[in-house]
């Protein structure tokens, strides 16, 4: 006997007092959220700094040759 054999054939519960939630609203509650506020900005800033440093390094190498 499986874990859920006693309830597997029961009908899905539907409230008699409330209408079902629209599919769009239901999906929204599972949408991703930014748990770490400011993290994306920090990544973009670090990426920008690295790009600027690489650009500066390339200019310096080109000046040498």
Long-range contacts (C-beta under 8 A, 24 or more apart in sequence): none
